[in-house]
Amino acid sequence: DPAHPDHAVGKEIAEVLRAATDARGRRLEVIEVDAPTVIEEDGAPVDHSYLNHYLCNDGVVLCSFDDPRDEEAAALFRRLFPDRTVTLVDARTLFAAGGGIHCITQQQPRP
């Protein structure tokens, strides 16, 4: 969506990735994922993204935002990962705190 605040930078990143190769010289396959339509809540900008997901065992934990595009994103991830169960989890509270599903699954340092 050209009107989305991240559109220009997203296109730039996709172009960089399309020009890149892996260690064996193979081109990367770039899958474009539309951003959620909600870009503001309570007058403040939000940076919701379906890219902050988590792959686990036979599943995909996918962020949702009570957004019209949630089901579209879930359908895309079901096509990309046909052998996994895609589960939508409301991640608005996580994003309000500065993270997402993938962020909260990361390792923690020992005390």
Backbone as CSV, one residue per row, in Angstrom:
resi,resn,N_x,N_y,N_z,CA_x,CA_y,CA_z,C_x,C_y,C_z
1,ASP,0.848,-1.177,0.000,0.000,0.000,0.000,0.893,1.239,0.000
2,PRO,0.937,1.978,-1.079,1.798,3.166,-1.158,1.508,4.221,-0.090
3,ALA,0.316,4.189,0.494,-0.015,5.168,1.531,0.524,4.771,2.905
4,HIS,0.970,3.534,3.063,1.472,3.072,4.361,2.818,3.730,4.651
5,PRO,3.051,4.155,5.896,4.311,4.832,6.241,5.572,4.006,5.978
6,ASP,5.465,2.690,5.982,6.633,1.832,5.763,6.793,1.384,4.310
7,HIS,5.936,1.867,3.413,5.947,1.396,2.027,7.297,1.627,1.344
8,ALA,7.808,2.837,1.398,9.052,3.160,0.683,10.230,2.346,1.214
9,VAL,10.374,2.284,2.517,11.500,1.536,3.088,11.324,0.040,2.836
10,GLY,10.095,-0.436,2.863,9.847,-1.847,2.574,10.237,-2.222,1.153
11,LYS,9.912,-1.355,0.199,10.299,-1.603,-1.194,11.816,-1.604,-1.337
12,GLU,12.472,-0.674,-0.647,13.937,-0.591,-0.709,14.580,-1.864,-0.145
13,ILE,14.073,-2.323,0.979,14.608,-3.544,1.589,14.382,-4.741,0.668
14,ALA,13.199,-4.833,0.067,12.905,-5.947,-0.845,13.858,-5.941,-2.037
15,GLU,14.167,-4.760,-2.564,15.100,-4.662,-3.693,16.498,-5.132,-3.297
16,VAL,16.948,-4.733,-2.109,18.262,-5.161,-1.623,18.293,-6.687,-1.493
17,LEU,17.245,-7.255,-0.920,17.198,-8.708,-0.736,17.115,-9.447,-2.066
18,ARG,16.373,-8.906,-3.025,16.271,-9.560,-4.342,17.618,-9.576,-5.066
19,ALA,18.458,-8.600,-4.781,19.777,-8.530,-5.416,20.816,-9.372,-4.677
20,ALA,20.474,-9.838,-3.483,21.422,-10.577,-2.644,21.425,-12.064,-2.995
21,THR,22.496,-12.721,-2.566,22.600,-14.174,-2.717,23.023,-14.779,-1.384
22,ASP,22.809,-16.077,-1.277,23.286,-16.769,-0.086,24.757,-17.136,-0.277
23,ALA,25.325,-17.860,0.662,26.754,-18.202,0.617,27.119,-19.039,-0.603
24,ARG,26.146,-19.709,-1.197,26.401,-20.528,-2.391,26.077,-19.784,-3.687
25,GLY,25.761,-18.508,-3.568,25.492,-17.706,-4.757,24.077,-17.798,-5.284
26,ARG,23.173,-18.426,-4.537,21.785,-18.557,-4.974,20.996,-17.308,-4.603
27,ARG,20.137,-16.880,-5.499,19.271,-15.728,-5.231,18.297,-16.063,-4.105
28,LEU,17.976,-15.060,-3.322,16.998,-15.231,-2.255,15.594,-15.117,-2.837
29,GLU,14.677,-15.886,-2.292,13.268,-15.752,-2.667,12.632,-14.778,-1.688
30,VAL,12.123,-13.679,-2.184,11.521,-12.649,-1.341,10.005,-12.795,-1.413
31,ILE,9.379,-12.986,-0.269,7.927,-13.080,-0.169,7.437,-11.776,0.447
32,GLU,6.637,-11.042,-0.292,6.104,-9.786,0.239,4.868,-10.077,1.081
33,VAL,4.818,-9.471,2.250,3.710,-9.632,3.184,3.114,-8.252,3.416
34,ASP,1.840,-8.100,3.065,1.194,-6.807,3.282,1.169,-6.471,4.766
35,ALA,1.323,-5.203,5.062,1.277,-4.730,6.446,-0.178,-4.619,6.899
36,PRO,-0.401,-4.692,8.203,-1.745,-4.424,8.707,-2.196,-3.022,8.279
37,THR,-3.502,-2.830,8.181,-4.020,-1.532,7.739,-4.023,-0.498,8.859
38,VAL,-4.124,-0.957,10.102,-4.160,-0.026,11.236,-2.759,0.514,11.472
39,ILE,-2.603,1.831,11.362,-1.293,2.448,11.573,-1.305,3.424,12.744
40,GLU,-2.483,3.546,13.386,-2.609,4.475,14.510,-3.673,3.950,15.470
41,GLU,-3.388,4.062,16.759,-4.360,3.722,17.795,-4.322,4.794,18.863
42,ASP,-5.485,5.268,19.245,-5.603,6.317,20.264,-4.749,7.529,19.921
43,GLY,-4.668,7.864,18.634,-3.930,9.039,18.195,-2.425,8.866,18.118
44,ALA,-1.931,7.666,18.419,-0.481,7.425,18.385,-0.164,6.407,17.289
45,PRO,0.980,6.574,16.616,1.335,5.610,15.569,1.672,4.239,16.156
46,VAL,1.341,3.196,15.402,1.716,1.827,15.768,2.464,1.224,14.588
47,ASP,3.354,0.309,14.870,4.155,-0.315,13.821,3.915,-1.822,13.823
48,HIS,2.651,-2.205,13.676,2.289,-3.618,13.666,2.877,-4.307,12.445
49,SER,3.238,-5.575,12.606,3.831,-6.330,11.502,3.558,-7.817,11.670
50,TYR,3.255,-8.471,10.555,3.084,-9.920,10.561,4.422,-10.643,10.476
51,LEU,5.504,-9.909,10.290,6.820,-10.537,10.160,7.392,-10.983,11.498
52,ASN,6.863,-10.486,12.587,7.351,-10.840,13.914,6.608,-12.087,14.407
53,HIS,6.772,-13.191,13.684,6.110,-14.454,14.005,7.126,-15.430,14.598
54,TYR,6.629,-16.582,15.012,7.510,-17.587,15.608,7.170,-18.963,15.042
55,LEU,8.188,-19.668,14.562,8.024,-21.041,14.078,8.374,-21.993,15.214
56,CYS,7.477,-22.911,15.521,7.733,-23.872,16.592,7.175,-25.233,16.206
57,ASN,7.968,-26.254,16.394,7.544,-27.628,16.109,6.706,-27.684,14.840
58,ASP,5.426,-27.967,14.962,4.553,-28.083,13.795,3.661,-26.860,13.626
59,GLY,4.061,-25.733,14.197,3.187,-24.570,14.159,3.874,-23.276,13.785
60,VAL,3.033,-22.293,13.510,3.450,-20.907,13.306,2.577,-20.069,14.226
61,VAL,3.196,-19.309,15.116,2.466,-18.376,15.966,2.567,-17.026,15.270
62,LEU,1.436,-16.534,14.786,1.387,-15.333,13.958,0.673,-14.215,14.690
63,CYS,1.281,-13.049,14.704,0.673,-11.884,15.342,-0.629,-11.520,14.641
64,SER,-1.608,-11.108,15.423,-2.829,-10.527,14.877,-3.086,-9.220,15.620
65,PHE,-3.926,-8.371,15.011,-4.102,-7.019,15.543,-5.551,-6.548,15.474
66,ASP,-6.506,-7.468,15.385,-7.904,-7.105,15.142,-7.970,-6.212,13.905
67,ASP,-7.258,-6.649,12.875,-7.077,-5.878,11.643,-7.736,-6.625,10.484
68,PRO,-8.272,-5.907,9.514,-8.870,-6.577,8.352,-7.904,-7.503,7.608
69,ARG,-6.612,-7.294,7.715,-5.640,-8.121,6.995,-5.159,-9.337,7.789
70,ASP,-5.613,-9.510,9.016,-5.159,-10.648,9.825,-5.388,-11.981,9.113
71,GLU,-6.576,-12.204,8.612,-6.887,-13.483,7.960,-6.130,-13.643,6.650
72,GLU,-5.921,-12.541,5.930,-5.127,-12.585,4.693,-3.697,-13.031,5.006
73,ALA,-3.132,-12.480,6.080,-1.775,-12.870,6.487,-1.747,-14.341,6.897
74,ALA,-2.755,-14.773,7.647,-2.807,-16.175,8.072,-2.891,-17.100,6.857
75,ALA,-3.677,-16.721,5.859,-3.795,-17.540,4.642,-2.454,-17.631,3.919
76,LEU,-1.721,-16.522,3.849,-0.400,-16.530,3.214,0.543,-17.468,3.960
77,PHE,0.578,-17.379,5.286,1.472,-18.231,6.071,1.062,-19.703,5.974
78,ARG,-0.240,-19.971,5.827,-0.676,-21.363,5.624,-0.160,-21.898,4.296
79,ARG,-0.128,-21.046,3.266,0.423,-21.474,1.970,1.936,-21.670,2.054
80,LEU,2.617,-20.780,2.791,4.072,-20.872,2.914,4.507,-22.059,3.772
81,PHE,3.700,-22.407,4.762,4.019,-23.490,5.694,2.860,-24.489,5.732
82,PRO,2.638,-25.225,4.642,1.458,-26.097,4.563,1.447,-27.243,5.575
83,ASP,2.582,-27.602,6.120,2.640,-28.698,7.085,2.578,-28.216,8.529
84,ARG,2.313,-26.933,8.718,2.254,-26.367,10.069,0.870,-25.773,10.326
85,THR,0.481,-25.762,11.586,-0.757,-25.113,11.995,-0.447,-23.652,12.290
86,VAL,-1.161,-22.740,11.635,-0.969,-21.307,11.852,-1.989,-20.841,12.887
87,THR,-1.487,-20.269,13.971,-2.340,-19.786,15.051,-2.160,-18.284,15.197
88,LEU,-3.266,-17.553,15.078,-3.230,-16.103,15.268,-3.327,-15.783,16.754
89,VAL,-2.463,-14.883,17.219,-2.456,-14.452,18.616,-2.475,-12.929,18.629
90,ASP,-3.432,-12.355,19.364,-3.522,-10.894,19.445,-2.241,-10.355,20.077
91,ALA,-1.496,-9.586,19.303,-0.186,-9.099,19.754,-0.168,-7.599,20.011
92,ARG,-1.328,-6.960,20.080,-1.346,-5.502,20.267,-0.673,-5.075,21.565
93,THR,-0.896,-5.811,22.637,-0.261,-5.457,23.912,1.250,-5.613,23.819
94,LEU,1.708,-6.665,23.149,3.154,-6.865,22.981,3.772,-5.727,22.170
95,PHE,3.130,-5.357,21.072,3.670,-4.285,20.237,3.645,-2.951,20.975
96,ALA,2.636,-2.726,21.804,2.582,-1.487,22.591,3.763,-1.402,23.552
97,ALA,4.293,-2.567,23.949,5.443,-2.605,24.857,6.771,-2.671,24.102
98,GLY,6.707,-2.651,22.755,7.938,-2.590,21.974,8.407,-3.895,21.369
99,GLY,7.562,-4.924,21.352,7.986,-6.198,20.785,6.847,-6.929,20.128
100,GLY,7.079,-8.192,19.826,6.067,-9.031,19.200,6.269,-10.472,19.616
101,ILE,5.588,-11.379,18.945,5.663,-12.804,19.278,7.104,-13.312,19.219
102,HIS,7.811,-13.028,18.134,9.195,-13.502,18.004,10.067,-12.907,19.107
103,CYS,9.871,-11.635,19.398,10.694,-10.958,20.416,10.601,-11.644,21.781
104,ILE,9.392,-12.051,22.159,9.239,-12.609,23.507,9.689,-14.060,23.603
105,THR,10.070,-14.662,22.489,10.542,-16.050,22.525,12.062,-16.138,22.567
106,GLN,12.737,-15.026,22.612,14.197,-15.027,22.556,14.813,-15.418,23.892
107,GLN,16.050,-15.825,23.806,16.787,-16.267,24.979,16.931,-15.132,26.002
108,GLN,17.048,-15.531,27.239,17.242,-14.586,28.334,18.594,-14.867,28.984
109,PRO,19.344,-13.826,29.299,20.632,-14.059,29.971,20.410,-14.572,31.391
110,ARG,21.366,-15.336,31.870,21.284,-15.792,33.257,21.535,-14.614,34.177
111,PRO,20.893,-14.641,35.329,21.112,-13.540,36.300,22.531,-13.548,36.839
